[in-house]
Amino acid sequence: MTRTTLMISMFVICSIRLLICNLLDDAGRLLKKVFKEPIIVGQLSKGENGRYSLGGIEFTSGSGIEFLNDQCVLPRWVASRFEHNGDDYYIVNYPELTLNGLLVRVK
């Protein structure tokens, strides 16, 4: 093996090791979030100011939320966030959802 080939091999091994470490770190953070107990669970309500809230927590663009998706065979909690389209708030990737009365939880 030439010196150049050896250096390239070491670089590739180090890069792969770093990638694996980063992926494991991401997986660990995700698992902590998934198993974290909810702070509050309930139905969203729209306030006079146009913002949705739950138990005194008011949501604005970028606010993280989990909602119960009961439109599938097995209902499940889906993590997403709020955004505003200029008219009203919506949940990212689910703009068709009716937010008022939607069952949500905050972790």
All heavy atoms as an XYZ file, in Angstrom:
847
protein
N       0.832     -1.170      0.000
C       0.000      0.000      0.000
C       0.885      1.245      0.000
O       1.830      1.336      0.774
C      -0.864     -0.019      1.259
C      -2.204      0.628      1.056
S      -3.150      0.785      2.581
C      -4.181     -0.643      2.502
N       0.560      2.181     -0.851
C       1.358      3.409     -0.905
C       0.936      4.331      0.238
O      -0.121      4.170      0.850
C       1.159      4.139     -2.237
O      -0.175      4.624     -2.305
C       1.439      3.220     -3.415
N       1.774      5.285      0.497
C       1.499      6.261      1.567
C       0.201      7.021      1.275
O      -0.612      7.251      2.167
C       2.689      7.210      1.686
C       2.535      8.250      2.754
C       3.819      9.061      2.865
N       3.653     10.250      3.635
C       3.829     10.323      4.945
N       4.181      9.252      5.616
N       3.665     11.462      5.579
N      -0.008      7.412      0.018
C      -1.218      8.145     -0.369
C      -2.467      7.295     -0.160
O      -3.472      7.767      0.386
C      -1.131      8.590     -1.846
O       0.051      9.373     -2.027
C      -2.341      9.394     -2.246
N      -2.391      6.036     -0.558
C      -3.528      5.129     -0.384
C      -3.839      4.951      1.093
O      -5.007      4.939      1.497
C      -3.229      3.762     -1.036
O      -2.881      3.967     -2.402
C      -4.411      2.843     -0.942
N      -2.808      4.830      1.901
C      -2.983      4.680      3.343
C      -3.653      5.918      3.935
O      -4.568      5.806      4.759
C      -1.641      4.413      4.014
C      -1.672      4.201      5.520
C      -2.541      3.004      5.878
C      -0.255      4.012      6.042
N      -3.210      7.095      3.531
C      -3.790      8.340      4.034
C      -5.258      8.464      3.629
O      -6.098      8.864      4.431
C      -2.976      9.538      3.538
C      -1.612      9.642      4.190
S      -0.619     11.005      3.566
C      -1.563     12.405      4.118
N      -5.565      8.101      2.389
C      -6.953      8.157      1.920
C      -7.806      7.168      2.716
O      -8.912      7.494      3.150
C      -7.036      7.888      0.408
C      -6.411      9.059     -0.364
C      -8.487      7.656     -0.025
C      -6.262      8.830     -1.848
N      -7.295      5.968      2.946
C      -8.020      4.954      3.713
C      -8.297      5.443      5.132
O      -9.400      5.277      5.656
C      -7.232      3.654      3.766
O      -7.079      3.117      2.479
N      -7.308      6.055      5.768
C      -7.484      6.580      7.128
C      -8.530      7.700      7.147
O      -9.352      7.777      8.050
C      -6.150      7.082      7.684
C      -5.141      5.979      7.933
S      -5.697      4.786      9.151
C      -5.660      5.778     10.619
N      -8.487      8.558      6.126
C      -9.461      9.639      6.038
C     -10.876      9.078      5.901
O     -11.810      9.536      6.567
C      -9.137     10.554      4.849
C     -10.170     11.622      4.635
C     -10.192     12.740      5.452
C     -11.118     11.499      3.631
C     -11.149     13.736      5.270
C     -12.069     12.481      3.435
C     -12.086     13.599      4.259
N     -11.051      8.080      5.056
C     -12.365      7.461      4.849
C     -12.857      6.813      6.139
O     -14.011      6.980      6.539
C     -12.322      6.443      3.687
C     -13.586      5.603      3.634
C     -12.095      7.156      2.370
N     -11.983      6.096      6.827
C     -12.355      5.440      8.083
C     -12.767      6.472      9.131
O     -13.778      6.317      9.812
C     -11.190      4.557      8.597
C     -11.036      3.339      7.687
C     -11.429      4.132     10.044
C      -9.780      2.533      7.944
N     -12.008      7.547      9.245
C     -12.342      8.607     10.207
C     -13.668      9.276      9.850
O     -14.478      9.573     10.728
C     -11.224      9.638     10.279
S      -9.743      9.021     11.095
N     -13.900      9.502      8.569
C     -15.151     10.123      8.128
C     -16.351      9.232      8.432
O     -17.389      9.707      8.906
C     -15.106     10.420      6.626
O     -14.096     11.348      6.338
N     -16.205      7.947      8.185
C     -17.287      7.005      8.467
C     -17.544      6.925      9.970
O     -18.692      6.923     10.415
C     -16.964      5.614      7.877
C     -17.019      5.685      6.350
C     -17.923      4.560      8.402
C     -16.533      4.435      5.643
N     -16.473      6.914     10.752
C     -16.620      6.867     12.208
C     -17.340      8.111     12.718
O     -18.233      8.017     13.563
C     -15.242      6.741     12.848
C     -15.295      6.615     14.331
C     -13.921      6.373     14.906
N     -14.019      6.259     16.342
C     -13.097      6.658     17.172
N     -11.970      7.175     16.715
N     -13.257      6.530     18.461
N     -16.998      9.272     12.205
C     -17.660     10.513     12.600
C     -19.134     10.486     12.212
O     -19.999     10.880     12.995
C     -16.955     11.714     11.958
C     -17.534     13.086     12.297
C     -17.437     13.348     13.797
C     -16.794     14.164     11.521
N     -19.439     10.017     11.024
C     -20.822      9.914     10.570
C     -21.628      8.995     11.479
O     -22.740      9.324     11.895
C     -20.872      9.404      9.130
C     -22.262      9.155      8.550
C     -23.050     10.448      8.464
C     -22.144      8.507      7.184
N     -21.074      7.849     11.827
C     -21.757      6.900     12.713
C     -21.997      7.525     14.092
O     -23.087      7.411     14.650
C     -20.962      5.585     12.819
C     -21.034      4.832     11.491
C     -21.489      4.714     13.958
C     -20.099      3.642     11.394
N     -21.001      8.216     14.632
C     -21.152      8.875     15.932
C     -22.252      9.923     15.888
O     -23.073     10.020     16.812
C     -19.836      9.505     16.377
S     -18.601      8.300     16.881
N     -22.296     10.711     14.829
C     -23.342     11.728     14.687
C     -24.717     11.097     14.586
O     -25.688     11.583     15.183
C     -23.073     12.610     13.471
C     -21.936     13.575     13.699
O     -21.584     13.881     14.825
N     -21.341     14.040     12.614
N     -24.840     10.015     13.833
C     -26.129      9.331     13.697
C     -26.585      8.727     15.020
O     -27.769      8.788     15.362
C     -26.052      8.256     12.608
C     -25.941      8.767     11.178
C     -25.680      7.607     10.215
C     -27.182      9.538     10.772
N     -25.666      8.150     15.776
C     -26.014      7.605     17.087
C     -26.437      8.706     18.051
O     -27.376      8.532     18.835
C     -24.838      6.813     17.655
C     -24.563      5.467     16.995
C     -23.251      4.879     17.512
C     -25.716      4.504     17.223
N     -25.767      9.843     17.990
C     -26.139     10.980     18.825
C     -27.547     11.461     18.474
O     -28.366     11.718     19.359
C     -25.122     12.109     18.644
C     -25.337     13.237     19.622
O     -25.503     12.969     20.824
O     -25.337     14.408     19.174
N     -27.846     11.573     17.187
C     -29.192     11.968     16.736
C     -30.241     10.977     17.216
O     -31.314     11.365     17.680
C     -29.252     12.069     15.207
C     -28.453     13.231     14.649
O     -28.059     14.120     15.444
O     -28.211     13.247     13.435
N     -29.941      9.687     17.109
C     -30.879      8.649     17.539
C     -31.131      8.743     19.045
O     -32.270      8.605     19.500
C     -30.344      7.266     17.168
N     -30.101      9.005     19.813
C     -30.253      9.150     21.257
C     -31.144     10.319     21.628
O     -32.009     10.205     22.497
N     -30.951     11.462     20.967
C     -31.798     12.632     21.228
C     -33.247     12.353     20.855
O     -34.176     12.731     21.578
C     -31.281     13.839     20.445
C     -30.222     14.627     21.174
C     -30.033     16.004     20.544
N     -29.688     15.920     19.134
C     -28.453     15.853     18.668
N     -27.445     15.877     19.492
N     -28.225     15.779     17.378
N     -33.457     11.681     19.723
C     -34.815     11.359     19.288
C     -35.497     10.410     20.277
O     -36.662     10.612     20.628
C     -34.787     10.734     17.896
C     -36.130     10.361     17.290
C     -37.033     11.581     17.170
C     -35.939      9.716     15.935
N     -34.785      9.413     20.749
C     -35.363      8.471     21.717
C     -35.729      9.173     23.026
O     -36.775      8.890     23.615
C     -34.408      7.312     21.981
C     -34.330      6.281     20.864
C     -33.196      5.294     21.130
C     -35.658      5.553     20.707
N     -34.886     10.089     23.487
C     -35.219     10.845     24.702
C     -36.505     11.630     24.507
O     -37.356     11.681     25.398
C     -34.082     11.800     25.072
C     -32.917     11.134     25.726
C     -31.844     12.149     26.073
C     -30.605     11.455     26.601
N     -29.513     12.404     26.850
N     -36.655     12.247     23.347
C     -37.849     13.038     23.069
C     -39.088     12.158     22.961
O     -40.149     12.494     23.476
C     -37.656     13.838     21.775
C     -38.778     14.776     21.478
C     -38.497     15.621     20.257
C     -39.652     16.559     19.983
N     -39.428     17.375     18.810
N     -38.966     11.015     22.307
C     -40.102     10.117     22.117
C     -40.632      9.615     23.457
O     -41.843      9.551     23.670
C     -39.707      8.931     21.206
C     -40.740      7.816     21.270
C     -39.536      9.406     19.767
N     -39.736      9.276     24.378
C     -40.155      8.696     25.647
C     -40.358      9.712     26.765
O     -40.716      9.343     27.875
C     -39.172      7.603     26.070
C     -39.249      6.397     25.180
C     -38.239      6.106     24.292
C     -40.361      5.576     25.203
C     -38.311      5.007     23.451
C     -40.458      4.469     24.376
C     -39.424      4.186     23.496
N     -40.147     10.986     26.476
C     -40.363     12.027     27.473
C     -41.856     12.133     27.778
O     -42.698     12.054     26.882
C     -39.840     13.361     26.929
C     -39.886     14.487     27.907
C     -39.267     15.740     27.302
C     -39.329     16.890     28.271
N     -38.808     18.116     27.687
N     -42.185     12.318     29.037
C     -43.592     12.447     29.436
C     -44.159     13.786     28.958
O     -43.477     14.810     29.009
C     -43.719     12.357     30.961
C     -43.450     10.976     31.510
C     -44.482      9.956     31.056
O     -45.676     10.265     31.038
O     -44.062      8.835     30.713
N     -45.419     13.785     28.509
C     -46.042     15.047     28.085
C     -46.245     15.994     29.266
O     -46.534     15.552     30.375
C     -47.401     14.622     27.520
C     -47.385     13.147     27.424
C     -46.284     12.638     28.278
N     -46.089     17.281     29.002
C     -46.354     18.312     30.008
C     -47.864     18.485     30.147
O     -48.393     18.610     31.236
C     -45.715     19.656     29.592
C     -44.207     19.520     29.536
C     -46.125     20.771     30.528
C     -43.511     20.700     28.885
N     -48.552     18.474     28.993
C     -49.991     18.685     28.977
C     -50.582     18.003     27.740
O     -49.949     17.937     26.698
C     -50.340     20.197     28.996
C     -51.833     20.413     29.192
C     -49.835     20.890     27.762
C     -52.195     21.855     29.525
N     -51.808     17.489     27.895
C     -52.550     16.864     26.803
C     -53.944     17.458     26.823
O     -54.548     17.597     27.892
C     -52.642     15.326     26.981
C     -53.452     14.706     25.851
C     -51.270     14.701     27.060
N     -54.472     17.837     25.664
C     -55.823     18.384     25.606
C     -56.178     18.852     24.213
O     -55.453     18.585     23.246
N     -57.277     19.582     24.121
C     -57.764     20.066     22.830
C     -57.374     21.526     22.627
O     -57.490     22.344     23.542
C     -59.273     19.922     22.743
C     -59.714     18.469     22.722
C     -61.217     18.337     22.597
O     -61.972     19.031     23.255
N     -61.643     17.434     21.733
N     -56.928     21.813     21.407
C     -56.578     23.189     21.051
C     -57.821     24.059     21.028
O     -58.915     23.606     20.665
C     -55.952     23.245     19.657
C     -54.530     22.754     19.487
C     -54.128     22.822     18.019
C     -53.564     23.560     20.341
N     -57.643     25.315     21.399
C     -58.720     26.293     21.237
C     -58.120     27.572     20.659
O     -56.980     27.921     20.945
C     -59.413     26.573     22.569
O     -58.501     27.099     23.499
N     -58.913     28.230     19.823
C     -58.446     29.451     19.168
C     -58.884     30.658     19.980
O     -60.063     30.815     20.304
C     -59.014     29.539     17.747
C     -58.416     30.647     16.916
C     -58.885     30.564     15.479
C     -58.200     31.586     14.607
N     -58.593     31.450     13.204
N     -57.917     31.505     20.308
C     -58.200     32.697     21.092
C     -58.662     33.858     20.226
O     -58.622     33.796     18.995
N     -59.076     34.922     20.883
C     -59.533     36.128     20.181
C     -58.423     36.760     19.348
O     -58.700     37.447     18.366
C     -60.078     37.143     21.186
C     -61.370     36.704     21.843
C     -61.885     37.721     22.838
O     -61.363     38.862     22.870
O     -62.806     37.377     23.587
N     -57.178     36.519     19.737
C     -56.040     37.079     18.998
C     -55.662     36.221     17.789
O     -54.718     36.527     17.079
C     -54.834     37.257     19.922
C     -54.328     35.938     20.492
O     -54.862     34.873     20.197
N     -53.298     36.021     21.313
N     -56.410     35.130     17.550
C     -56.161     34.282     16.391
C     -55.148     33.173     16.621
O     -54.897     32.361     15.734
N     -54.585     33.126     17.817
C     -53.606     32.084     18.134
C     -54.285     30.919     18.847
O     -55.250     31.093     19.582
C     -52.488     32.644     19.001
C     -51.628     33.632     18.254
C     -50.481     34.085     19.110
N     -49.632     35.003     18.359
C     -48.787     35.830     18.912
N     -48.661     35.866     20.223
N     -48.051     36.626     18.163
N     -53.697     29.745     18.631
C     -54.210     28.547     19.284
C     -53.456     28.327     20.582
O     -52.272     28.642     20.697
C     -54.070     27.334     18.360
C     -54.978     27.435     17.164
C     -54.572     28.082     16.008
C     -56.260     26.914     17.212
C     -55.407     28.200     14.912
C     -57.115     27.022     16.119
C     -56.685     27.668     14.982
O     -57.525     27.790     13.907
N     -54.168     27.772     21.571
C     -53.540     27.548     22.871
C     -54.078     26.270     23.501
O     -55.099     25.717     23.084
C     -53.785     28.736     23.801
O     -55.166     28.863     24.069
N     -53.353     25.862     24.540
C     -53.725     24.691     25.316
C     -53.245     24.912     26.740
O     -52.047     25.070     26.971
C     -53.074     23.429     24.734
C     -53.195     22.149     25.560
C     -54.659     21.715     25.676
C     -52.370     21.043     24.936
N     -54.168     24.982     27.665
C     -53.808     25.128     29.074
C     -52.901     26.296     29.375
O     -51.977     26.163     30.165
N     -53.120     27.422     28.737
C     -52.301     28.609     28.973
C     -51.048     28.689     28.120
O     -50.343     29.689     28.150
N     -50.754     27.652     27.350
C     -49.612     27.677     26.434
C     -50.111     28.140     25.077
O     -50.981     27.511     24.489
C     -48.962     26.286     26.299
C     -48.464     25.787     27.649
C     -47.818     26.324     25.286
C     -48.002     24.339     27.647
N     -49.593     29.272     24.604
C     -50.005     29.829     23.315
C     -48.977     29.455     22.253
O     -47.773     29.561     22.476
C     -50.108     31.351     23.440
C     -50.835     31.991     22.310
C     -51.072     33.468     22.569
O     -50.103     34.246     22.428
O     -52.201     33.819     22.924
N     -49.469     29.011     21.111
C     -48.594     28.543     20.042
C     -48.480     29.587     18.938
O     -49.473     30.190     18.544
C     -49.127     27.231     19.461
C     -49.273     26.153     20.497
C     -50.507     25.845     21.030
C     -48.168     25.473     20.955
C     -50.647     24.866     21.992
C     -48.286     24.488     21.926
C     -49.538     24.191     22.442
N     -47.262     29.772     18.455
C     -47.006     30.684     17.338
C     -46.171     29.930     16.306
O     -45.840     28.764     16.508
C     -46.240     31.935     17.814
O     -45.005     31.520     18.406
C     -47.056     32.731     18.812
N     -45.815     30.586     15.221
C     -45.009     29.940     14.183
C     -43.735     29.352     14.776
O     -43.032     30.008     15.534
C     -44.635     30.940     13.089
O     -45.788     31.318     12.384
N     -43.479     28.098     14.431
C     -42.296     27.408     14.909
C     -42.511     26.609     16.180
O     -41.650     25.816     16.557
N     -43.646     26.792     16.847
C     -43.912     26.050     18.085
C     -44.072     24.568     17.786
O     -44.829     24.177     16.902
C     -45.198     26.554     18.758
O     -45.072     27.885     19.159
N     -43.368     23.740     18.544
C     -43.477     22.298     18.382
C     -44.745     21.763     19.020
O     -45.211     22.284     20.043
N     -45.294     20.719     18.421
C     -46.554     20.136     18.897
C     -46.616     18.685     18.449
O     -45.976     18.305     17.478
C     -47.766     20.929     18.329
C     -49.066     20.554     19.025
C     -47.921     20.720     16.857
C     -49.306     21.331     20.258
N     -47.346     17.877     19.189
C     -47.701     16.539     18.740
C     -49.219     16.479     18.710
O     -49.879     16.963     19.628
C     -47.155     15.459     19.682
C     -45.663     15.299     19.602
C     -45.155     14.125     20.438
O     -45.975     13.408     21.049
O     -43.941     13.931     20.468
N     -49.775     15.904     17.657
C     -51.221     15.774     17.580
C     -51.588     14.321     17.333
O     -50.797     13.553     16.792
C     -51.807     16.678     16.478
C     -51.477     16.253     15.085
C     -52.353     15.452     14.369
C     -50.291     16.646     14.482
C     -52.053     15.048     13.076
C     -49.984     16.255     13.199
C     -50.877     15.451     12.495
N     -52.794     13.952     17.769
C     -53.250     12.586     17.569
C     -53.857     12.481     16.180
O     -54.891     13.084     15.894
C     -54.281     12.190     18.627
C     -54.710     10.729     18.577
C     -53.519      9.810     18.857
C     -55.822     10.461     19.568
N     -53.188     11.734     15.313
C     -53.685     11.517     13.955
C     -54.592     10.295     13.999
O     -54.135      9.171     14.057
C     -52.525     11.303     12.983
C     -52.985     11.172     11.551
O     -54.179     11.108     11.267
N     -52.048     11.149     10.631
N     -55.894     10.547     13.990
C     -56.867      9.452     14.033
C     -57.457      9.177     12.653
O     -58.457      8.492     12.523
C     -57.957      9.725     15.056
C     -58.695     11.025     14.799
O     -58.400     11.702     13.791
O     -59.566     11.365     15.613
N     -56.820      9.718     11.613
C     -57.286      9.522     10.239
C     -56.651      8.294      9.589
O     -56.863      8.042      8.418
C     -56.971     10.765      9.392
C     -57.557     12.047      9.928
C     -59.067     11.998      9.978
O     -59.714     11.615      9.006
N     -59.638     12.385     11.105
N     -55.869      7.533     10.347
C     -55.213      6.342      9.809
C     -55.772      5.100     10.522
O     -56.541      5.211     11.473
C     -53.699      6.436      9.938
S     -53.135      7.002     11.535
N     -55.377      3.933     10.058
C     -55.888      2.681     10.610
C     -55.618      2.593     12.108
O     -56.504      2.276     12.894
C     -55.264      1.472      9.874
C     -55.721      0.171     10.486
C     -55.615      1.519      8.395
N     -54.390      2.856     12.500
C     -54.024      2.874     13.911
C     -53.688      4.306     14.312
O     -52.670      4.842     13.880
C     -52.812      1.969     14.173
C     -53.024      0.481     13.939
C     -51.708     -0.277     14.049
C     -54.030     -0.077     14.927
N     -54.547      4.957     15.122
C     -54.247      6.331     15.546
C     -52.873      6.406     16.209
O     -52.462      5.493     16.925
C     -55.355      6.632     16.551
C     -56.463      5.721     16.172
C     -55.797      4.463     15.685
N     -52.146      7.497     15.924
C     -50.816      7.661     16.494
C     -50.511      9.135     16.682
O     -51.092      9.999     16.018
C     -49.750      7.013     15.622
C     -49.601      7.654     14.262
C     -48.583      6.908     13.391
N     -48.397      7.587     12.135
C     -47.419      8.449     11.887
N     -46.535      8.719     12.799
N     -47.314      9.038     10.713
N     -49.599      9.409     17.608
C     -49.144     10.768     17.843
C     -48.113     11.139     16.784
O     -47.201     10.375     16.505
C     -48.520     10.895     19.238
C     -49.541     10.766     20.322
C     -49.793      9.648     21.061
C     -50.441     11.774     20.773
N     -50.801      9.904     21.943
C     -51.223     11.201     21.798
C     -50.679     13.087     20.419
C     -52.211     11.914     22.470
C     -51.659     13.797     21.084
C     -52.414     13.226     22.086
N     -48.294     12.323     16.205
C     -47.402     12.801     15.142
C     -46.754     14.108     15.608
O     -47.457     15.035     16.027
C     -48.194     13.048     13.829
C     -47.284     13.611     12.752
C     -48.867     11.769     13.370
N     -45.443     14.174     15.538
C     -44.713     15.388     15.914
C     -44.632     16.322     14.716
O     -44.357     15.896     13.600
C     -43.319     15.034     16.398
N     -44.902     17.607     14.953
C     -44.805     18.612     13.901
C     -44.626     19.974     14.560
O     -44.205     20.055     15.720
C     -46.052     18.582     13.004
O     -45.844     19.378     11.856
N     -44.964     21.030     13.829
C     -44.869     22.385     14.380
C     -45.907     23.279     13.720
O     -46.441     22.967     12.661
C     -43.466     22.953     14.197
C     -43.121     23.298     12.784
C     -41.695     23.849     12.649
N     -41.480     24.368     11.332
C     -41.224     23.631     10.256
N     -41.134     22.323     10.359
N     -41.042     24.192      9.081
N     -46.192     24.393     14.369
C     -47.129     25.384     13.841
C     -46.426     26.325     12.875
O     -45.264     26.671     13.080
C     -47.697     26.246     14.974
C     -48.794     25.592     15.744
C     -48.517     24.857     16.870
C     -50.113     25.718     15.346
C     -49.520     24.258     17.594
C     -51.127     25.119     16.058
C     -50.831     24.384     17.187
N     -47.142     26.751     11.854
C     -46.710     27.833     10.966
C     -47.958     28.648     10.613
O     -49.080     28.213     10.862
C     -46.034     27.292      9.699
C     -44.670     26.678      9.929
C     -43.627     27.619     10.502
O     -43.752     28.855     10.332
O     -42.680     27.126     11.125
N     -47.733     29.811     10.036
C     -48.832     30.702      9.663
C     -48.745     30.984      8.174
O     -47.670     31.240      7.641
C     -48.746     32.009     10.450
C     -50.023     32.764     10.491
N     -50.428     33.593      9.468
C     -51.002     32.800     11.422
C     -51.588     34.125      9.778
N     -51.970     33.653     10.962
N     -49.887     30.927      7.487
C     -49.901     31.115      6.031
C     -50.368     32.504      5.610
O     -50.637     32.739      4.437
C     -50.767     30.047      5.366
C     -52.216     30.107      5.805
O     -52.667     31.087      6.399
N     -52.950     29.040      5.537
N     -50.495     33.416      6.565
C     -50.986     34.755      6.263
C     -52.441     34.935      6.638
O     -52.904     36.053      6.860
N     -53.173     33.828      6.717
C     -54.581     33.863      7.118
C     -54.803     33.191      8.472
O     -55.555     33.682      9.298
C     -55.460     33.157      6.075
C     -55.494     33.887      4.745
O     -55.541     35.132      4.757
O     -55.465     33.218      3.704
N     -54.172     32.046      8.654
C     -54.387     31.270      9.874
C     -53.185     30.355     10.116
O     -52.345     30.171      9.237
C     -55.663     30.428      9.751
C     -56.212     29.975     11.098
O     -55.671     30.387     12.154
O     -57.184     29.201     11.104
N     -53.158     29.770     11.289
C     -52.117     28.810     11.618
C     -52.469     27.447     11.045
O     -53.633     27.128     10.811
C     -51.942     28.703     13.139
C     -51.259     29.908     13.723
C     -51.999     30.981     14.216
C     -49.878     29.988     13.762
C     -51.372     32.099     14.734
C     -49.246     31.103     14.282
C     -49.997     32.158     14.770
O     -49.369     33.256     15.268
N     -51.460     26.646     10.823
C     -51.643     25.270     10.367
C     -50.497     24.441     10.930
O     -49.502     24.967     11.419
C     -51.680     25.187      8.837
C     -50.369     25.548      8.166
C     -49.459     24.570      7.813
C     -50.047     26.881      7.903
C     -48.247     24.907      7.208
C     -48.847     27.221      7.308
C     -47.953     26.226      6.962
O     -46.757     26.553      6.380
N     -50.652     23.123     10.871
C     -49.595     22.225     11.306
C     -48.846     21.759     10.059
O     -49.461     21.284      9.102
C     -50.162     21.043     12.111
C     -50.756     21.583     13.412
C     -49.087     20.009     12.390
C     -51.339     20.543     14.324
N     -47.529     21.904     10.082
C     -46.677     21.573      8.937
C     -46.933     20.129      8.492
O     -47.010     19.213      9.309
C     -45.194     21.785      9.294
C     -44.284     21.285      8.192
C     -44.933     23.260      9.570
N     -47.080     19.968      7.188
C     -47.370     18.703      6.502
C     -48.814     18.237      6.671
O     -49.187     17.204      6.134
C     -46.415     17.576      6.908
C     -44.989     17.845      6.495
O     -44.749     18.471      5.468
N     -44.046     17.413      7.288
N     -49.630     18.986      7.425
C     -51.039     18.639      7.617
C     -51.896     19.906      7.552
O     -52.666     20.189      8.478
C     -51.243     17.926      8.961
C     -50.489     16.631      9.048
C     -49.173     16.602      9.514
C     -51.073     15.439      8.645
C     -48.469     15.408      9.580
C     -50.376     14.241      8.708
C     -49.075     14.235      9.176
O     -48.387     13.060      9.246
N     -51.790     20.673      6.472
C     -52.500     21.962      6.416
C     -54.019     21.807      6.393
O     -54.738     22.768      6.678
C     -51.989     22.593      5.119
C     -51.565     21.432      4.286
C     -51.044     20.409      5.255
N     -54.522     20.618      6.086
C     -55.967     20.408      5.990
C     -56.625     20.159      7.348
O     -57.852     20.183      7.457
C     -56.269     19.233      5.049
C     -55.964     17.850      5.623
C     -54.487     17.483      5.703
O     -53.632     18.205      5.163
O     -54.179     16.462      6.348
N     -55.836     19.933      8.396
C     -56.392     19.644      9.716
C     -57.154     20.838     10.280
O     -56.700     21.977     10.173
C     -55.285     19.285     10.707
C     -54.723     17.887     10.670
C     -53.594     17.757     11.686
C     -55.783     16.853     10.938
N     -58.286     20.559     10.896
C     -59.010     21.580     11.656
C     -58.344     21.657     13.025
O     -58.306     20.655     13.758
C     -60.488     21.202     11.806
O     -61.055     21.079     10.512
C     -61.247     22.230     12.607
N     -57.790     22.802     13.351
C     -57.011     22.916     14.588
C     -57.878     23.085     15.831
O     -57.547     22.560     16.899
C     -56.019     24.070     14.487
C     -54.964     23.949     13.382
C     -53.972     25.088     13.477
C     -54.261     22.614     13.437
N     -58.971     23.825     15.718
C     -59.820     24.046     16.870
C     -60.417     22.729     17.330
O     -61.122     22.060     16.594
C     -60.914     25.057     16.543
C     -61.377     25.821     17.750
O     -60.615     26.046     18.689
N     -62.621     26.225     17.744
N     -60.092     22.306     18.547
C     -60.590     21.054     19.085
C     -59.684     19.863     18.841
O     -59.963     18.755     19.312
N     -58.585     20.054     18.118
C     -57.656     18.963     17.815
C     -56.966     18.501     19.095
O     -56.507     19.313     19.900
C     -56.606     19.434     16.801
C     -55.585     18.400     16.308
C     -56.284     17.297     15.515
C     -54.521     19.071     15.478
N     -56.884     17.184     19.300
C     -56.218     16.631     20.481
C     -54.706     16.690     20.275
O     -54.181     16.136     19.304
C     -56.658     15.184     20.718
C     -56.159     14.523     22.001
C     -56.624     15.294     23.236
C     -56.626     13.087     22.077
N     -54.035     17.393     21.171
C     -52.589     17.619     21.060
C     -51.918     17.365     22.399
O     -52.582     17.275     23.439
C     -52.267     19.056     20.578
C     -52.836     19.316     19.204
C     -52.754     20.078     21.574
N     -50.604     17.257     22.332
C     -49.820     17.174     23.556
C     -48.518     17.936     23.368
O     -48.014     18.077     22.262
C     -49.575     15.740     23.987
C     -48.673     14.928     23.092
C     -48.586     13.491     23.574
N     -47.656     12.712     22.758
C     -47.463     11.428     22.915
N     -48.129     10.759     23.843
N     -46.606     10.790     22.143
N     -47.994     18.419     24.486
C     -46.732     19.155     24.490
C     -45.789     18.409     25.428
O     -46.168     18.022     26.526
C     -46.934     20.601     24.992
C     -45.597     21.333     25.070
C     -47.917     21.342     24.118
N     -44.569     18.189     24.952
C     -43.576     17.511     25.786
C     -42.520     18.490     26.229
O     -42.279     19.479     25.650
C     -42.916     16.375     24.999
C     -43.869     15.224     24.762
C     -43.135     14.079     24.136
C     -44.001     12.848     24.080
N     -43.292     11.714     23.526
